[in-house]
Amino acid sequence: MSEYINNTELRINNLYNFSVGIINHENGADLVKKYIRDIENVHPFDVICIVDRLMLEKFDIHELKSGINKVLNMFYKNLVSQPIPDYSKIPFLASLWFENKELESRLVSLKPLIKELNSKGIPKTKFQIVLKEIGTRVAELLEFDSHYIKKENILFPYVEKQLPEYRCQSVMWSYHDDIRKYIKDIISHTKENNPDMKLLNRNIGDLFFAMNAIKFREEYILFPVIEKLMTYEDWISMQLQSYEIGFGFIDPPGKPEKISEQNQSSDKRILSIDELAGGLIDLDTGQLSIEQITMMINNLPVDITFVDENDEVRYFSTPEHRIFPRSKAIIGRLVENCHPPSSVHIVQELIDAFKSGKKKSESFWIEMGEQFILIRYFALRDAEGNYKGTIEVSEEVSSIRKLKGEKRLME
């Protein structure tokens, strides 16, 4: 057993050195020759460990992703030759797997249209028809975003709790964001009368590569590793949370029965809503029941998230129309792991400024389609001035921005 462990560690170290060499643009042929035995014996868990170590080294994310693409191209043959679980029989993973099958079908159906669009001598009228059809088909891929959202908000938090080498997920999240951008750019190009075909084809190629790459990395690297780490109860719990986000390209599967609540470790006993139902909570300026407090918060037209002094997510509200997706799996998760790599540094800088007292609040605003989202952060302190956490409040304010004059009567 110890020999097996030692061999595994040696192989991972060698493959890591191979990957660093590729990222640093060393001679690829020489590296392959040196590490060929390790490359031919690579396992899914090896890849997880390698990427985790690379993330800890703080490589530039673009250089890292480019290097990983080349490395996995070398690993591909051996990874696909290894048996993978029957995902159709695993709750939660089953829906992700079926979604991937539908995605593959839709990407394949796009190829003839792309070929036709690039054919020589295509009449202008036909060109516009095909261009519009490609735009429609690519826009339909937006539905698949629920697949990525479920990974980011449900799957990843569970993996973080079970797998110390979880940082490969940040790289995956970065690809999700790339895919979102490619889709947006392609849709924009297809609305033009004379699009830049070189740029359009490049974006389409990047989209196909990224979506297929993520599908491969899910089914042949990440899923085979975590399938052994999660309990059946975990998979059931994740699947039940999926219904709040939705399913991409497939009908919602039948809901499995809830088996058991996950244990929550805490020094303090957590009281249920039923236990608190009959009592009132003194809020200094009034006494309210837990039901009244919950209704008040959830009927505010804002998303509220609370992160405690240890940078762990402790609560989020559930208004009728959420702006940003949330799942119960993020409770207890480090806030830095709730964001893609591109924005983690902003989150860390903001919380550091709150902790030091340099800032009390901060606001950001973004446009999401026709929506204008205002995101505000507030530092929370106790009576002695000790930092106790951060509250995030997000609101869709496009209608508020249009207000003019006064309104004093009810319509």
VOLOPA-212072 format. One record per residue (C-alpha): y, x negated, z; residue in three letters; residue number from 1. Coordinates in Angstrom, 1 decimal. Example, Ala and Ser with C-alpha at 12.3 -4.5 7.8 and 13.67 -1.06 7.14 Angstrom:
2
+--------+--------+--------+------+------+
:  north :   east :     up : resn : resi :
+--------+--------+--------+------+------+
:   -4.5 :  -12.3 :    7.8 :  ala :    1 :
:   -1.1 :  -13.7 :    7.1 :  ser :    2 :
+--------+--------+--------+------+------+
***
This chain:
411
+--------+--------+--------+------+------+
:  north :   east :     up : resn : resi :
+--------+--------+--------+------+------+
:    0.0 :    0.0 :    0.0 :  met :    1 :
:    2.4 :   -2.8 :    0.9 :  ser :    2 :
:    1.6 :   -4.5 :   -2.4 :  glu :    3 :
:    2.5 :   -1.3 :   -4.2 :  tyr :    4 :
:    5.8 :   -1.0 :   -2.4 :  ile :    5 :
:    6.6 :   -4.7 :   -3.0 :  asn :    6 :
:    5.8 :   -4.3 :   -6.7 :  asn :    7 :
:    8.0 :   -1.2 :   -6.9 :  thr :    8 :
:   10.9 :   -2.9 :   -5.2 :  glu :    9 :
:   10.6 :   -6.0 :   -7.5 :  leu :   10 :
:   10.5 :   -3.7 :  -10.5 :  arg :   11 :
:   13.6 :   -1.8 :   -9.4 :  ile :   12 :
:   15.5 :   -5.1 :   -8.7 :  asn :   13 :
:   14.5 :   -6.4 :  -12.1 :  asn :   14 :
:   15.5 :   -3.2 :  -13.9 :  leu :   15 :
:   18.8 :   -3.2 :  -12.0 :  tyr :   16 :
:   19.5 :   -6.7 :  -13.1 :  asn :   17 :
:   18.6 :   -5.7 :  -16.7 :  phe :   18 :
:   21.1 :   -2.7 :  -16.4 :  ser :   19 :
:   23.9 :   -4.9 :  -15.0 :  val :   20 :
:   23.4 :   -7.3 :  -17.9 :  gly :   21 :
:   23.6 :   -4.5 :  -20.4 :  ile :   22 :
:   26.8 :   -3.1 :  -18.8 :  ile :   23 :
:   28.3 :   -6.6 :  -18.8 :  asn :   24 :
:   27.5 :   -7.0 :  -22.6 :  his :   25 :
:   25.0 :   -9.8 :  -22.2 :  glu :   26 :
:   22.6 :  -10.4 :  -25.1 :  asn :   27 :
:   20.5 :   -7.3 :  -25.3 :  gly :   28 :
:   17.5 :   -8.9 :  -27.1 :  ala :   29 :
:   17.3 :  -11.7 :  -24.5 :  asp :   30 :
:   17.5 :   -9.1 :  -21.7 :  leu :   31 :
:   14.7 :   -7.0 :  -23.2 :  val :   32 :
:   12.5 :  -10.0 :  -23.7 :  lys :   33 :
:   13.1 :  -11.1 :  -20.1 :  lys :   34 :
:   12.4 :   -7.7 :  -18.5 :  tyr :   35 :
:   10.0 :   -6.1 :  -21.0 :  ile :   36 :
:    7.2 :   -5.8 :  -18.5 :  arg :   37 :
:    9.4 :   -3.9 :  -16.1 :  asp :   38 :
:   10.9 :   -1.7 :  -18.9 :  ile :   39 :
:    7.4 :   -0.7 :  -20.0 :  glu :   40 :
:    6.5 :    0.4 :  -16.4 :  asn :   41 :
:    9.7 :    2.2 :  -15.5 :  val :   42 :
:    9.3 :    5.4 :  -13.4 :  his :   43 :
:   11.8 :    8.3 :  -12.9 :  pro :   44 :
:   12.5 :    7.2 :   -9.3 :  phe :   45 :
:   13.4 :    3.7 :  -10.6 :  asp :   46 :
:   16.2 :    5.2 :  -12.7 :  val :   47 :
:   17.5 :    7.2 :   -9.7 :  ile :   48 :
:   17.6 :    4.0 :   -7.6 :  cys :   49 :
:   19.2 :    1.9 :  -10.3 :  ile :   50 :
:   22.0 :    4.3 :  -11.0 :  val :   51 :
:   22.6 :    4.8 :   -7.3 :  asp :   52 :
:   23.1 :    1.0 :   -6.9 :  arg :   53 :
:   25.3 :    0.8 :   -9.9 :  leu :   54 :
:   27.5 :    3.6 :   -8.4 :  met :   55 :
:   27.8 :    1.6 :   -5.2 :  leu :   56 :
:   29.0 :   -1.4 :   -7.2 :  glu :   57 :
:   32.0 :    0.7 :   -8.3 :  lys :   58 :
:   31.7 :   -0.1 :  -12.0 :  phe :   59 :
:   34.3 :    1.6 :  -14.2 :  asp :   60 :
:   32.8 :    5.0 :  -14.9 :  ile :   61 :
:   33.2 :    4.7 :  -18.7 :  his :   62 :
:   31.6 :    1.3 :  -18.8 :  glu :   63 :
:   28.9 :    2.5 :  -16.5 :  leu :   64 :
:   28.1 :    5.6 :  -18.7 :  lys :   65 :
:   28.0 :    3.6 :  -21.8 :  ser :   66 :
:   25.7 :    1.0 :  -20.2 :  gly :   67 :
:   23.4 :    3.8 :  -18.8 :  ile :   68 :
:   23.1 :    5.3 :  -22.3 :  asn :   69 :
:   21.9 :    2.0 :  -23.7 :  lys :   70 :
:   19.5 :    1.4 :  -20.8 :  val :   71 :
:   17.9 :    4.9 :  -20.9 :  leu :   72 :
:   17.4 :    4.4 :  -24.7 :  asn :   73 :
:   15.2 :    1.5 :  -23.8 :  met :   74 :
:   13.4 :    3.5 :  -21.0 :  phe :   75 :
:   13.0 :    6.6 :  -23.1 :  tyr :   76 :
:    9.5 :    5.9 :  -24.6 :  lys :   77 :
:    7.9 :    5.3 :  -21.2 :  asn :   78 :
:    9.6 :    8.1 :  -19.4 :  leu :   79 :
:    8.6 :   10.8 :  -21.8 :  val :   80 :
:    5.0 :    9.5 :  -21.8 :  ser :   81 :
:    4.7 :   10.4 :  -18.1 :  gln :   82 :
:    3.5 :   13.8 :  -16.9 :  pro :   83 :
:    6.2 :   16.2 :  -15.5 :  ile :   84 :
:    5.9 :   19.2 :  -13.3 :  pro :   85 :
:    5.3 :   22.7 :  -14.7 :  asp :   86 :
:    8.9 :   23.8 :  -14.1 :  tyr :   87 :
:    8.1 :   27.4 :  -15.1 :  ser :   88 :
:    6.3 :   27.8 :  -11.8 :  lys :   89 :
:    9.1 :   26.3 :   -9.6 :  ile :   90 :
:   11.8 :   28.8 :   -8.4 :  pro :   91 :
:   15.3 :   27.7 :   -9.4 :  phe :   92 :
:   14.0 :   24.9 :  -11.6 :  leu :   93 :
:   12.3 :   27.5 :  -13.7 :  ala :   94 :
:   15.6 :   29.1 :  -14.7 :  ser :   95 :
:   17.2 :   25.8 :  -15.4 :  leu :   96 :
:   14.2 :   24.8 :  -17.6 :  trp :   97 :
:   14.3 :   28.1 :  -19.5 :  phe :   98 :
:   18.1 :   27.7 :  -20.0 :  glu :   99 :
:   17.4 :   24.3 :  -21.5 :  asn :  100 :
:   14.9 :   25.7 :  -23.9 :  lys :  101 :
:   17.5 :   28.2 :  -25.1 :  glu :  102 :
:   20.2 :   25.5 :  -25.3 :  leu :  103 :
:   17.9 :   23.4 :  -27.5 :  glu :  104 :
:   17.4 :   26.4 :  -29.9 :  ser :  105 :
:   21.1 :   27.0 :  -30.2 :  arg :  106 :
:   21.9 :   23.4 :  -30.9 :  leu :  107 :
:   19.2 :   23.3 :  -33.6 :  val :  108 :
:   20.7 :   26.4 :  -35.2 :  ser :  109 :
:   24.1 :   24.7 :  -35.4 :  leu :  110 :
:   22.8 :   21.7 :  -37.5 :  lys :  111 :
:   22.6 :   23.5 :  -40.9 :  pro :  112 :
:   26.1 :   24.8 :  -40.5 :  leu :  113 :
:   27.5 :   21.3 :  -39.7 :  ile :  114 :
:   25.6 :   19.9 :  -42.7 :  lys :  115 :
:   27.1 :   22.6 :  -44.9 :  glu :  116 :
:   30.6 :   22.1 :  -43.6 :  leu :  117 :
:   30.3 :   18.4 :  -44.6 :  asn :  118 :
:   28.7 :   19.0 :  -48.0 :  ser :  119 :
:   30.6 :   17.7 :  -51.0 :  lys :  120 :
:   32.5 :   20.2 :  -53.2 :  gly :  121 :
:   32.2 :   23.0 :  -50.7 :  ile :  122 :
:   34.7 :   25.7 :  -51.8 :  pro :  123 :
:   37.7 :   26.1 :  -49.5 :  lys :  124 :
:   36.9 :   29.8 :  -48.8 :  thr :  125 :
:   33.4 :   28.9 :  -47.9 :  lys :  126 :
:   34.6 :   26.0 :  -45.8 :  phe :  127 :
:   36.8 :   28.3 :  -43.7 :  gln :  128 :
:   33.9 :   30.8 :  -43.2 :  ile :  129 :
:   31.5 :   28.0 :  -42.0 :  val :  130 :
:   34.2 :   26.4 :  -39.9 :  leu :  131 :
:   34.9 :   29.7 :  -38.1 :  lys :  132 :
:   31.2 :   30.3 :  -37.6 :  glu :  133 :
:   30.8 :   26.9 :  -36.0 :  ile :  134 :
:   33.7 :   27.7 :  -33.7 :  gly :  135 :
:   32.1 :   30.9 :  -32.7 :  thr :  136 :
:   28.7 :   29.3 :  -32.1 :  arg :  137 :
:   30.3 :   26.5 :  -30.0 :  val :  138 :
:   32.3 :   29.0 :  -28.0 :  ala :  139 :
:   29.1 :   30.7 :  -27.1 :  glu :  140 :
:   28.0 :   27.4 :  -25.5 :  leu :  141 :
:   30.6 :   28.1 :  -22.8 :  leu :  142 :
:   28.1 :   30.5 :  -21.3 :  glu :  143 :
:   25.8 :   27.5 :  -20.6 :  phe :  144 :
:   28.4 :   26.2 :  -18.1 :  asp :  145 :
:   26.7 :   28.3 :  -15.4 :  ser :  146 :
:   23.8 :   25.9 :  -15.8 :  his :  147 :
:   26.0 :   22.9 :  -14.8 :  tyr :  148 :
:   27.9 :   24.9 :  -12.1 :  ile :  149 :
:   24.6 :   25.7 :  -10.4 :  lys :  150 :
:   23.6 :   22.0 :  -10.4 :  lys :  151 :
:   27.0 :   21.0 :   -9.0 :  glu :  152 :
:   27.3 :   23.7 :   -6.3 :  asn :  153 :
:   23.7 :   24.5 :   -5.4 :  ile :  154 :
:   21.3 :   21.8 :   -6.4 :  leu :  155 :
:   23.3 :   18.7 :   -5.7 :  phe :  156 :
:   24.0 :   19.5 :   -2.0 :  pro :  157 :
:   20.3 :   20.0 :   -1.4 :  tyr :  158 :
:   19.5 :   16.7 :   -3.1 :  val :  159 :
:   22.1 :   14.9 :   -1.0 :  glu :  160 :
:   20.3 :   16.0 :    2.1 :  lys :  161 :
:   16.9 :   14.8 :    1.0 :  gln :  162 :
:   17.5 :   11.8 :   -1.2 :  leu :  163 :
:   19.6 :    8.8 :    0.1 :  pro :  164 :
:   19.9 :    7.6 :   -3.5 :  glu :  165 :
:   21.8 :   10.7 :   -4.7 :  tyr :  166 :
:   24.8 :    9.1 :   -6.4 :  arg :  167 :
:   23.3 :    9.4 :   -9.9 :  cys :  168 :
:   24.5 :   13.0 :   -9.5 :  gln :  169 :
:   28.1 :   11.9 :   -9.9 :  ser :  170 :
:   27.3 :   10.4 :  -13.2 :  val :  171 :
:   25.7 :   13.7 :  -14.3 :  met :  172 :
:   28.8 :   15.6 :  -13.1 :  trp :  173 :
:   31.0 :   13.3 :  -15.2 :  ser :  174 :
:   28.8 :   14.3 :  -18.3 :  tyr :  175 :
:   29.2 :   17.9 :  -17.5 :  his :  176 :
:   33.0 :   17.5 :  -17.6 :  asp :  177 :
:   32.7 :   15.6 :  -20.9 :  asp :  178 :
:   30.7 :   18.5 :  -22.3 :  ile :  179 :
:   33.4 :   21.0 :  -21.2 :  arg :  180 :
:   36.1 :   18.9 :  -22.9 :  lys :  181 :
:   34.1 :   18.5 :  -26.2 :  tyr :  182 :
:   33.5 :   22.2 :  -26.4 :  ile :  183 :
:   37.2 :   22.9 :  -25.8 :  lys :  184 :
:   38.3 :   20.3 :  -28.4 :  asp :  185 :
:   35.8 :   21.6 :  -31.0 :  ile :  186 :
:   37.0 :   25.2 :  -30.6 :  ile :  187 :
:   40.5 :   24.0 :  -31.0 :  ser :  188 :
:   39.7 :   22.1 :  -34.2 :  his :  189 :
:   37.8 :   25.0 :  -35.8 :  thr :  190 :
:   41.0 :   27.2 :  -35.4 :  lys :  191 :
:   42.9 :   24.8 :  -37.7 :  glu :  192 :
:   43.2 :   25.4 :  -41.5 :  asn :  193 :
:   42.8 :   21.7 :  -42.2 :  asn :  194 :
:   41.1 :   20.0 :  -39.3 :  pro :  195 :
:   40.6 :   16.3 :  -39.0 :  asp :  196 :
:   37.0 :   16.2 :  -40.1 :  met :  197 :
:   36.4 :   12.7 :  -38.8 :  lys :  198 :
:   37.6 :   13.8 :  -35.3 :  leu :  199 :
:   35.7 :   17.1 :  -35.5 :  leu :  200 :
:   32.4 :   15.4 :  -36.5 :  asn :  201 :
:   32.9 :   12.8 :  -33.7 :  arg :  202 :
:   33.4 :   15.6 :  -31.1 :  asn :  203 :
:   30.4 :   17.5 :  -32.4 :  ile :  204 :
:   28.2 :   14.4 :  -32.3 :  gly :  205 :
:   29.4 :   13.6 :  -28.8 :  asp :  206 :
:   28.6 :   17.2 :  -27.7 :  leu :  207 :
:   25.1 :   17.1 :  -29.1 :  phe :  208 :
:   24.4 :   13.7 :  -27.5 :  phe :  209 :
:   25.8 :   14.7 :  -24.1 :  ala :  210 :
:   24.0 :   18.0 :  -23.9 :  met :  211 :
:   20.7 :   16.6 :  -25.1 :  asn :  212 :
:   21.1 :   13.5 :  -22.8 :  ala :  213 :
:   21.6 :   15.7 :  -19.7 :  ile :  214 :
:   18.7 :   17.9 :  -20.7 :  lys :  215 :
:   16.4 :   14.8 :  -20.9 :  phe :  216 :
:   17.7 :   13.3 :  -17.7 :  arg :  217 :
:   17.1 :   16.6 :  -15.8 :  glu :  218 :
:   13.6 :   17.2 :  -17.1 :  glu :  219 :
:   12.3 :   13.6 :  -17.1 :  tyr :  220 :
:   14.2 :   11.8 :  -14.4 :  ile :  221 :
:   15.9 :   14.0 :  -11.7 :  leu :  222 :
:   13.7 :   17.0 :  -11.6 :  phe :  223 :
:   10.3 :   15.1 :  -11.3 :  pro :  224 :
:   11.8 :   13.1 :   -8.3 :  val :  225 :
:   13.3 :   16.0 :   -6.4 :  ile :  226 :
:   10.4 :   18.4 :   -7.1 :  glu :  227 :
:    8.4 :   16.4 :   -4.5 :  lys :  228 :
:   11.2 :   16.4 :   -2.0 :  leu :  229 :
:   12.1 :   20.1 :   -1.7 :  met :  230 :
:   10.1 :   22.7 :    0.0 :  thr :  231 :
:    9.2 :   26.0 :   -1.6 :  tyr :  232 :
:   11.6 :   27.7 :    0.8 :  glu :  233 :
:   14.4 :   25.4 :   -0.5 :  asp :  234 :
:   13.7 :   26.4 :   -4.1 :  trp :  235 :
:   13.7 :   30.1 :   -3.2 :  ile :  236 :
:   17.0 :   29.7 :   -1.3 :  ser :  237 :
:   18.6 :   27.9 :   -4.3 :  met :  238 :
:   17.3 :   30.6 :   -6.7 :  gln :  239 :
:   18.8 :   33.4 :   -4.6 :  leu :  240 :
:   22.2 :   31.6 :   -4.6 :  gln :  241 :
:   22.0 :   31.4 :   -8.4 :  ser :  242 :
:   22.7 :   35.1 :   -8.8 :  tyr :  243 :
:   26.3 :   34.7 :   -7.6 :  glu :  244 :
:   26.9 :   32.2 :  -10.5 :  ile :  245 :
:   24.8 :   33.6 :  -13.3 :  gly :  246 :
:   22.4 :   32.4 :  -15.9 :  phe :  247 :
:   23.1 :   30.7 :  -19.3 :  gly :  248 :
:   21.4 :   32.3 :  -22.3 :  phe :  249 :
:   18.6 :   34.0 :  -20.3 :  ile :  250 :
:   18.3 :   37.3 :  -18.6 :  asp :  251 :
:   18.5 :   37.1 :  -14.8 :  pro :  252 :
:   14.9 :   36.6 :  -13.5 :  pro :  253 :
:   13.6 :   38.9 :  -10.8 :  gly :  254 :
:   14.8 :   38.0 :   -7.4 :  lys :  255 :
:   12.3 :   36.3 :   -5.2 :  pro :  256 :
:   11.9 :   37.5 :   -1.6 :  glu :  257 :
:   13.7 :   35.5 :    1.0 :  lys :  258 :
:   11.2 :   33.5 :    3.1 :  ile :  259 :
:   13.2 :   32.0 :    5.9 :  ser :  260 :
:   16.7 :   30.9 :    6.9 :  glu :  261 :
:   17.3 :   27.2 :    6.8 :  gln :  262 :
:   17.7 :   25.6 :   10.2 :  asn :  263 :
:   21.2 :   24.5 :   11.1 :  gln :  264 :
:   21.4 :   21.5 :   13.5 :  ser :  265 :
:   24.2 :   21.9 :   16.0 :  ser :  266 :
:   24.9 :   21.2 :   19.6 :  asp :  267 :
:   26.4 :   24.7 :   19.9 :  lys :  268 :
:   24.5 :   27.9 :   19.4 :  arg :  269 :
:   25.8 :   29.8 :   16.4 :  ile :  270 :
:   26.3 :   33.4 :   17.0 :  leu :  271 :
:   25.4 :   35.9 :   14.3 :  ser :  272 :
:   27.8 :   38.6 :   13.1 :  ile :  273 :
:   25.5 :   41.2 :   14.7 :  asp :  274 :
:   25.9 :   39.4 :   18.1 :  glu :  275 :
:   29.7 :   39.4 :   17.7 :  leu :  276 :
:   30.0 :   42.9 :   16.2 :  ala :  277 :
:   30.8 :   44.7 :   19.4 :  gly :  278 :
:   33.4 :   42.2 :   20.8 :  gly :  279 :
:   36.9 :   41.2 :   20.1 :  leu :  280 :
:   38.3 :   37.7 :   19.5 :  ile :  281 :
:   41.6 :   36.8 :   21.2 :  asp :  282 :
:   43.9 :   35.3 :   18.6 :  leu :  283 :
:   46.8 :   35.0 :   20.9 :  asp :  284 :
:   48.9 :   37.4 :   18.9 :  thr :  285 :
:   46.3 :   40.1 :   18.8 :  gly :  286 :
:   42.6 :   40.8 :   19.3 :  gln :  287 :
:   40.3 :   41.4 :   16.2 :  leu :  288 :
:   36.6 :   42.0 :   15.7 :  ser :  289 :
:   34.7 :   39.5 :   13.5 :  ile :  290 :
:   34.4 :   42.3 :   10.9 :  glu :  291 :
:   38.1 :   42.7 :   10.8 :  gln :  292 :
:   38.7 :   39.0 :   10.5 :  ile :  293 :
:   36.2 :   38.7 :    7.7 :  thr :  294 :
:   37.7 :   41.7 :    5.8 :  met :  295 :
:   41.2 :   40.3 :    6.1 :  met :  296 :
:   40.3 :   36.8 :    4.8 :  ile :  297 :
:   38.1 :   38.1 :    1.9 :  asn :  298 :
:   40.7 :   40.7 :    0.8 :  asn :  299 :
:   43.4 :   38.1 :    0.4 :  leu :  300 :
:   43.9 :   37.3 :   -3.4 :  pro :  301 :
:   43.1 :   33.6 :   -2.8 :  val :  302 :
:   40.2 :   31.2 :   -2.5 :  asp :  303 :
:   40.1 :   29.5 :    0.9 :  ile :  304 :
:   38.0 :   26.5 :    1.8 :  thr :  305 :
:   38.0 :   24.7 :    5.1 :  phe :  306 :
:   37.0 :   21.0 :    5.5 :  val :  307 :
:   36.7 :   19.7 :    9.1 :  asp :  308 :
:   37.9 :   16.4 :   10.6 :  glu :  309 :
:   34.7 :   14.7 :    9.5 :  asn :  310 :
:   35.4 :   15.6 :    5.9 :  asp :  311 :
:   32.6 :   18.1 :    5.8 :  glu :  312 :
:   32.9 :   21.6 :    4.2 :  val :  313 :
:   32.6 :   24.2 :    6.9 :  arg :  314 :
:   33.7 :   27.5 :    5.4 :  tyr :  315 :
:   34.8 :   29.2 :    2.2 :  phe :  316 :
:   36.0 :   32.7 :    1.7 :  ser :  317 :
:   34.4 :   35.2 :   -0.7 :  thr :  318 :
:   37.1 :   37.2 :   -2.4 :  pro :  319 :
:   36.2 :   39.8 :   -5.0 :  glu :  320 :
:   37.3 :   37.5 :   -7.8 :  his :  321 :
:   36.7 :   33.8 :   -7.1 :  arg :  322 :
:   38.7 :   31.2 :   -9.1 :  ile :  323 :
:   36.4 :   28.2 :   -8.4 :  phe :  324 :
:   32.6 :   28.7 :   -7.9 :  pro :  325 :
:   31.2 :   28.1 :   -4.4 :  arg :  326 :
:   27.7 :   28.4 :   -2.9 :  ser :  327 :
:   26.4 :   28.3 :    0.6 :  lys :  328 :
:   24.7 :   25.0 :   -0.2 :  ala :  329 :
:   28.0 :   23.2 :    0.1 :  ile :  330 :
:   28.3 :   23.9 :    3.8 :  ile :  331 :
:   28.0 :   20.6 :    5.6 :  gly :  332 :
:   28.5 :   18.7 :    2.5 :  arg :  333 :
:   31.0 :   15.8 :    2.3 :  leu :  334 :
:   34.0 :   17.0 :    0.4 :  val :  335 :
:   34.0 :   13.8 :   -1.8 :  glu :  336 :
:   30.7 :   14.9 :   -3.1 :  asn :  337 :
:   32.1 :   18.3 :   -4.1 :  cys :  338 :
:   34.2 :   16.8 :   -6.9 :  his :  339 :
:   33.5 :   15.0 :  -10.1 :  pro :  340 :
:   34.1 :   11.2 :  -10.2 :  pro :  341 :
:   37.4 :   11.6 :  -12.1 :  ser :  342 :
:   39.1 :   13.4 :   -9.1 :  ser :  343 :
:   37.3 :   11.9 :   -6.1 :  val :  344 :
:   40.1 :    9.3 :   -5.6 :  his :  345 :
:   42.7 :   12.0 :   -5.5 :  ile :  346 :
:   40.8 :   13.9 :   -2.8 :  val :  347 :
:   40.3 :   10.8 :   -0.7 :  gln :  348 :
:   44.0 :    9.8 :   -1.0 :  glu :  349 :
:   45.1 :   13.3 :    0.0 :  leu :  350 :
:   42.9 :   13.5 :    3.1 :  ile :  351 :
:   43.9 :   10.0 :    4.2 :  asp :  352 :
:   47.5 :   11.0 :    3.9 :  ala :  353 :
:   46.8 :   14.1 :    6.1 :  phe :  354 :
:   44.9 :   12.1 :    8.7 :  lys :  355 :
:   47.6 :    9.5 :    9.0 :  ser :  356 :
:   50.3 :   12.1 :    9.3 :  gly :  357 :
:   52.0 :   10.9 :    6.1 :  lys :  358 :
:   51.7 :   14.4 :    4.6 :  lys :  359 :
:   51.5 :   17.9 :    6.0 :  lys :  360 :
:   50.8 :   19.7 :    2.7 :  ser :  361 :
:   50.4 :   19.1 :   -1.0 :  glu :  362 :
:   50.3 :   21.4 :   -4.0 :  ser :  363 :
:   48.8 :   21.1 :   -7.5 :  phe :  364 :
:   48.8 :   23.5 :  -10.4 :  trp :  365 :
:   46.6 :   23.7 :  -13.5 :  ile :  366 :
:   46.1 :   25.9 :  -16.5 :  glu :  367 :
:   42.7 :   27.5 :  -17.2 :  met :  368 :
:   42.9 :   29.4 :  -20.4 :  gly :  369 :
:   45.4 :   32.2 :  -19.7 :  glu :  370 :
:   45.3 :   31.6 :  -16.0 :  gln :  371 :
:   47.8 :   29.5 :  -14.1 :  phe :  372 :
:   46.2 :   28.3 :  -10.9 :  ile :  373 :
:   48.2 :   27.1 :   -7.8 :  leu :  374 :
:   46.1 :   25.0 :   -5.4 :  ile :  375 :
:   47.7 :   24.2 :   -2.0 :  arg :  376 :
:   46.3 :   21.9 :    0.7 :  tyr :  377 :
:   47.4 :   22.0 :    4.4 :  phe :  378 :
:   46.6 :   19.6 :    7.2 :  ala :  379 :
:   45.4 :   21.3 :   10.4 :  leu :  380 :
:   46.3 :   19.8 :   13.8 :  arg :  381 :
:   45.6 :   21.0 :   17.3 :  asp :  382 :
:   48.2 :   21.4 :   20.1 :  ala :  383 :
:   48.1 :   17.6 :   20.8 :  glu :  384 :
:   48.7 :   16.7 :   17.1 :  gly :  385 :
:   45.1 :   15.5 :   16.4 :  asn :  386 :
:   43.9 :   16.0 :   12.9 :  tyr :  387 :
:   41.3 :   18.8 :   12.7 :  lys :  388 :
:   40.8 :   19.3 :    9.1 :  gly :  389 :
:   42.2 :   20.5 :    5.8 :  thr :  390 :
:   42.5 :   24.0 :    4.4 :  ile :  391 :
:   42.5 :   24.5 :    0.6 :  glu :  392 :
:   44.1 :   27.7 :   -0.8 :  val :  393 :
:   43.8 :   28.5 :   -4.5 :  ser :  394 :
:   45.6 :   31.4 :   -6.2 :  glu :  395 :
:   45.9 :   32.7 :   -9.7 :  glu :  396 :
:   49.7 :   33.1 :  -10.1 :  val :  397 :
:   50.4 :   33.8 :  -13.7 :  ser :  398 :
:   51.5 :   37.4 :  -12.9 :  ser :  399 :
:   53.7 :   36.1 :  -10.1 :  ile :  400 :
:   55.4 :   33.6 :  -12.4 :  arg :  401 :
:   56.5 :   36.5 :  -14.6 :  lys :  402 :
:   58.2 :   38.5 :  -11.9 :  leu :  403 :
:   61.9 :   39.2 :  -12.4 :  lys :  404 :
:   64.5 :   41.3 :  -10.5 :  gly :  405 :
:   63.4 :   43.5 :   -7.7 :  glu :  406 :
:   60.8 :   46.2 :   -7.0 :  lys :  407 :
:   61.5 :   48.4 :   -4.0 :  arg :  408 :
:   59.5 :   51.5 :   -4.7 :  leu :  409 :
:   55.8 :   52.2 :   -5.1 :  met :  410 :
:   54.7 :   53.2 :   -8.6 :  glu :  411 :
+--------+--------+--------+------+------+
***
